[in-house]
Amino acid sequence: MVILEYSREEIANARLLVIYSNKNIYEKLSSNNIKTFYLIHNRYWSGNFKSLLKDVMKDPRFQLMGTQSFKGIEIYKFMLVS
């Protein structure tokens, strides 16, 4: 599990925040007023992605907004709902 820690100022200017675990993901996003996030699956290297996606999908605080597939990757767009 890797969670990159940043200050509010760094996150406000971030283009990418990498989180590999559902643990505390809601708290990290909501405390920084982030309403939308993406999970990106590299089909050639899955790691623990399926577990992360399963956890996020069953969490009622997240709503799947849509998916897009490209050669080698799938992108899942989520919104915080509570």
Summary of the structure (lengths in Angstrom):
residues: 82
radius of gyration: 12.6
end to end distance: 24.7
largest distance: 34.4
contacts: 180
relative contact order: 0.20
helix: 27%
strand: 32%
